[in-house]
Amino acid sequence: MANGQWYPPEWPDRIRALADGTLTPVTPRRAATVLLLKDTPDGPVVHMLRRRASMAFAGGAYAYPGGGVDPRDDDRQIRWAGPTRAWWAERLGVDAAGAQAIVCAAVRETYEEAGVLLAGPDPDSVVGDTTGDDWEADRAALVARELSFAEFLDRRGLVLRSDLLGAWTRWITPEFEARRYDTWFFVAALPEGQRTRNASTEADRTVWIRPEEAAAGYDKGELLMMPPTVATLRQLLPYGSAAEALAAAPGRDMTPVLARARLQDGEIVLSWPGHDEFTKHVPTAPTPADTPAETTAETTGGGPA
């Protein structure tokens, strides 16, 4: 049985086009995603959603709440708690305005897709209840991009709690992909008193699941995921609580992970530096068997075929 690595059927042709110079890579869009954690007697669990099969990007795959950065959130002063924007800029490898927009995206997407808001009326608190028609109207306006997150915080009189986030890793979509994202992954703990819900129109299911259980489901081919999702699940395994993961975040390497394609022995070898389990071998010439199941080589660290 193959593992659950998401592998679109158009990848081989696009990889070949990139290799022969006929494909020009698109510029990746900045994005943020959040591994929302909570503690249970059996250890921490992470909140995941399953993208609807109809989605153009990673349909049917399990992922975390996340989405693109809104450029409107980089040029407006907002109430801010936790490390300074300058600290976040150095941590994320961007300027201060970009750092604010990326952190805003992480907090906004968690609210839009999971109903969890990492903000409060002052620097030492978080909102306890985000239910009700007025909250839902604001959330819908955020989803429709009728309202920027900076405007939302301002009109609600809320302080963004950047101290509740930990920058975890950064992945950039491969150059041969039609849709590309430069994504910063964060970890956060579910605030006391708040509950998750499936607030996303892009997901048909949400779960709280132990990282080891989700990774095992991927290895067995039962759960479809993209490489960064599997990699981050495995990275969570050593930690016995959400607090432990958050404490480890400042020491993590934020060097971007970008897939590379190279010609070797008549094949295109696709690899993610530092993540050998996702290595794939693609024929240099198209064949009738160019499907995800048949163009994918054995992974070096994943599940059995």
C-alpha positions as CSV (number, residue, x, y, z in Angstrom):
1,M,0.0,0.0,0.0
2,A,1.3,3.5,-0.9
3,N,1.5,6.2,1.8
4,G,-0.8,9.2,1.7
5,Q,1.6,11.7,0.0
6,W,-0.5,14.2,-2.0
7,Y,0.9,13.9,-5.6
8,P,-1.1,15.6,-8.4
9,P,-1.1,13.8,-11.8
10,E,0.2,17.0,-13.6
11,W,3.4,17.1,-11.6
12,P,5.5,14.9,-14.0
13,D,4.8,17.1,-17.0
14,R,5.4,20.3,-15.0
15,I,8.7,18.9,-13.6
16,R,9.9,18.0,-17.1
17,A,8.9,21.5,-18.4
18,L,10.8,23.1,-15.5
19,A,13.9,21.0,-16.3
20,D,13.9,21.9,-20.0
21,G,13.3,25.5,-19.4
22,T,9.8,25.8,-20.9
23,L,8.1,26.5,-17.5
24,T,8.6,29.8,-15.7
25,P,8.0,29.5,-12.0
26,V,5.3,31.8,-10.5
27,T,6.2,34.0,-7.5
28,P,5.0,32.3,-4.3
29,R,2.4,34.1,-2.3
30,R,3.1,34.6,1.4
31,A,0.9,32.5,3.7
32,A,0.6,31.3,7.3
33,T,-0.8,28.2,8.9
34,V,-1.2,27.2,12.6
35,L,-0.8,23.9,14.4
36,L,-3.4,24.4,17.1
37,L,-2.7,22.1,20.0
38,K,-4.5,21.1,23.2
39,D,-3.6,18.7,26.0
40,T,-5.4,15.4,26.8
41,P,-4.6,12.6,29.3
42,D,-3.0,10.7,26.3
43,G,-0.8,13.7,25.3
44,P,-1.3,16.7,23.0
45,V,-3.6,16.6,20.0
46,V,-3.6,18.8,17.0
47,H,-6.5,20.3,15.1
48,M,-6.7,19.3,11.5
49,L,-9.2,19.8,8.7
50,R,-9.8,17.8,5.5
51,R,-9.9,20.0,2.4
52,R,-13.0,19.4,0.2
53,A,-12.2,17.1,-2.7
54,S,-13.4,19.8,-5.1
55,M,-10.6,22.2,-4.0
56,A,-8.1,22.9,-6.8
57,F,-5.2,22.8,-4.4
58,A,-4.7,19.7,-2.3
59,G,-8.3,18.6,-2.5
60,G,-9.0,15.7,0.0
61,A,-5.8,16.3,1.9
62,Y,-5.6,16.9,5.7
63,A,-4.1,20.2,6.7
64,Y,-4.1,22.9,9.3
65,P,-6.0,26.2,9.4
66,G,-4.2,28.6,7.1
67,G,-4.2,30.9,4.2
68,G,-2.7,33.8,2.4
69,V,-1.3,37.0,3.8
70,D,-3.5,40.1,3.4
71,P,-1.3,43.1,2.4
72,R,-3.7,45.4,4.2
73,D,-2.4,44.1,7.5
74,D,1.1,45.4,7.0
75,D,0.5,49.1,7.0
76,R,-1.8,49.8,9.9
77,Q,-0.8,50.1,13.5
78,I,-2.6,47.6,15.7
79,R,-2.6,46.8,19.4
80,W,0.0,44.1,19.9
81,A,1.1,42.0,22.8
82,G,4.2,39.7,23.0
83,P,7.5,40.0,21.2
84,T,8.0,43.2,19.2
85,R,7.5,43.4,15.4
86,A,11.2,43.8,15.1
87,W,11.7,40.5,17.0
88,W,9.2,38.8,14.7
89,A,10.8,40.3,11.6
90,E,14.2,38.7,12.6
91,R,12.6,35.4,13.5
92,L,10.6,35.2,10.2
93,G,13.2,36.6,8.0
94,V,11.2,39.6,6.7
95,D,10.8,43.3,7.5
96,A,8.7,44.5,10.4
97,A,5.6,45.3,8.2
98,G,5.8,41.8,6.6
99,A,6.1,40.2,10.0
100,Q,3.0,41.9,11.3
101,A,1.1,40.8,8.2
102,I,2.3,37.2,8.5
103,V,1.4,37.0,12.2
104,C,-2.0,38.6,11.5
105,A,-2.6,36.0,8.8
106,A,-1.9,33.2,11.3
107,V,-4.3,34.6,13.9
108,R,-6.9,35.5,11.3
109,E,-7.0,32.1,9.6
110,T,-7.3,30.3,12.9
111,Y,-10.3,32.4,13.6
112,E,-11.8,32.1,10.2
113,E,-11.4,28.3,9.8
114,A,-11.5,27.1,13.4
115,G,-13.4,29.8,15.3
116,V,-10.5,30.3,17.7
117,L,-9.2,33.8,18.3
118,L,-5.8,34.5,19.7
119,A,-6.6,38.1,20.8
120,G,-8.1,39.7,23.8
121,P,-9.2,43.0,25.3
122,D,-5.8,43.5,27.0
123,P,-2.3,42.1,26.7
124,D,-3.0,39.5,29.4
125,S,-6.3,38.0,28.2
126,V,-8.0,36.3,25.4
127,V,-11.6,36.5,24.2
128,G,-13.7,33.8,25.9
129,D,-16.6,33.6,23.5
130,T,-16.7,34.3,19.8
131,T,-20.2,33.0,19.2
132,G,-23.2,35.1,18.3
133,D,-24.6,36.9,15.2
134,D,-22.3,39.9,15.5
135,W,-19.2,37.8,15.8
136,E,-20.3,35.7,12.8
137,A,-21.0,38.8,10.7
138,D,-17.4,40.0,11.3
139,R,-16.0,36.6,10.6
140,A,-17.9,36.3,7.3
141,A,-16.6,39.8,6.4
142,L,-13.0,38.6,7.1
143,V,-13.5,35.5,4.9
144,A,-14.9,37.7,2.1
145,R,-12.0,40.1,2.5
146,E,-14.5,42.9,3.1
147,L,-12.7,43.6,6.3
148,S,-9.0,43.4,7.0
149,F,-7.9,41.7,10.2
150,A,-6.3,45.0,11.4
151,E,-9.7,46.7,11.0
152,F,-11.4,43.8,12.8
153,L,-9.1,44.1,15.8
154,D,-9.5,47.9,15.9
155,R,-13.3,47.9,15.7
156,R,-13.4,45.2,18.4
157,G,-10.8,47.0,20.6
158,L,-8.7,43.8,20.7
159,V,-5.0,43.2,21.3
160,L,-3.3,40.6,19.0
161,R,-1.6,38.1,21.3
162,S,1.6,37.3,19.3
163,D,3.0,35.7,22.5
164,L,0.6,32.8,22.1
165,L,2.3,31.8,18.8
166,G,5.6,30.1,18.2
167,A,7.2,30.1,14.7
168,W,7.8,26.5,13.9
169,T,9.0,26.0,10.3
170,R,8.8,27.5,6.8
171,W,8.1,25.7,3.5
172,I,7.9,27.1,0.0
173,T,5.8,25.4,-2.7
174,P,8.0,23.7,-5.4
175,E,8.9,25.9,-8.4
176,F,7.0,23.6,-10.8
177,E,3.6,24.1,-9.0
178,A,1.0,26.3,-10.6
179,R,-0.1,27.6,-7.2
180,R,2.8,28.5,-5.0
181,Y,3.0,29.6,-1.4
182,D,5.8,30.8,0.9
183,T,4.3,29.5,4.2
184,W,5.3,30.1,7.8
185,F,4.0,27.4,10.2
186,F,3.2,28.3,13.7
187,V,2.3,26.4,16.9
188,A,-0.3,27.6,19.4
189,A,-2.3,26.2,22.3
190,L,-6.1,26.3,22.4
191,P,-6.9,29.2,24.7
192,E,-8.9,28.2,27.9
193,G,-12.6,28.7,27.4
194,Q,-12.5,28.6,23.6
195,R,-13.7,25.7,21.4
196,T,-13.0,24.8,17.8
197,R,-15.6,24.4,15.1
198,N,-15.5,23.8,11.4
199,A,-16.0,27.3,10.3
200,S,-14.3,26.8,6.9
201,T,-16.1,26.5,3.6
202,E,-13.0,24.7,2.3
203,A,-13.2,21.8,4.7
204,D,-15.7,18.9,4.9
205,R,-14.3,17.5,8.2
206,T,-12.2,18.6,11.2
207,V,-10.6,16.4,13.9
208,W,-8.5,16.6,17.0
209,I,-5.9,13.9,16.6
210,R,-2.7,12.8,18.2
211,P,0.3,13.6,15.9
212,E,1.5,10.0,16.0
213,E,-2.0,8.8,15.0
214,A,-2.2,11.2,12.1
215,A,1.3,10.3,10.9
216,A,0.5,6.6,11.2
217,G,-2.6,7.2,9.1
218,Y,-0.5,8.8,6.4
219,D,2.0,6.0,6.5
220,K,-0.8,3.5,5.9
221,G,-2.2,5.5,3.0
222,E,-5.4,6.2,5.0
223,L,-4.9,10.0,5.3
224,L,-3.8,12.1,2.4
225,M,-1.3,14.9,3.2
226,M,1.2,17.2,1.7
227,P,4.9,16.8,2.7
228,P,5.0,19.8,5.1
229,T,2.0,18.5,7.0
230,V,3.5,15.1,7.6
231,A,6.9,16.6,8.4
232,T,5.4,18.9,11.1
233,L,3.4,16.1,12.6
234,R,6.6,14.0,13.0
235,Q,8.3,17.1,14.5
236,L,5.7,17.3,17.2
237,L,6.2,13.7,18.4
238,P,8.9,14.4,21.1
239,Y,6.7,16.9,23.0
240,G,4.5,15.7,25.8
241,S,2.4,18.9,26.0
242,A,1.4,22.0,24.1
243,A,3.5,24.1,26.4
244,E,6.6,22.0,25.6
245,A,6.1,22.5,21.9
246,L,5.7,26.2,22.3
247,A,8.8,26.4,24.5
248,A,10.8,24.6,21.8
249,A,9.6,26.9,19.0
250,P,12.1,29.8,19.4
251,G,15.0,27.4,18.9
252,R,13.8,25.9,15.7
253,D,15.5,26.5,12.3
254,M,13.4,28.7,10.0
255,T,15.4,28.1,6.9
256,P,12.9,27.6,4.1
257,V,12.3,24.1,2.8
258,L,12.0,24.2,-1.1
259,A,11.7,21.1,-3.2
260,R,14.4,20.6,-5.9
261,A,14.3,18.6,-9.2
262,R,17.4,17.3,-10.8
263,L,18.3,14.9,-13.7
264,Q,19.9,11.6,-12.6
265,D,20.3,8.3,-14.5
266,G,17.5,9.1,-16.9
267,E,15.1,10.2,-14.2
268,I,14.0,13.4,-12.7
269,V,14.7,13.2,-8.9
270,L,12.4,15.3,-6.8
271,S,13.6,16.0,-3.3
272,W,12.9,18.2,-0.3
273,P,16.2,19.1,1.5
274,G,16.4,17.5,4.9
275,H,13.3,15.4,4.3
276,D,14.4,12.3,2.4
277,E,11.2,10.4,3.0
278,F,9.5,12.6,0.3
279,T,12.0,11.9,-2.5
280,K,10.4,10.9,-5.8
281,H,11.7,9.6,-9.1
282,V,9.9,10.8,-12.3
283,P,10.6,9.5,-15.8
284,T,12.2,12.1,-18.1
285,A,9.9,11.2,-20.9
286,P,6.1,11.0,-20.6
287,T,4.6,7.5,-20.4
288,P,1.0,6.2,-20.3
289,A,1.8,5.2,-16.7
290,D,2.3,8.9,-15.6
291,T,0.0,8.7,-12.6
292,P,0.7,9.4,-8.9
293,A,0.7,5.7,-8.0
294,E,3.1,4.7,-10.8
295,T,5.6,7.6,-11.1
296,T,6.3,7.6,-7.4
297,A,9.3,5.7,-6.1
298,E,9.6,4.1,-2.8
299,T,10.2,6.8,-0.2
300,T,13.2,6.4,2.0
301,G,11.5,7.1,5.3
302,G,7.8,6.8,4.8
303,G,5.3,4.0,4.8
304,P,5.3,0.8,2.8
305,A,4.2,0.7,-0.8
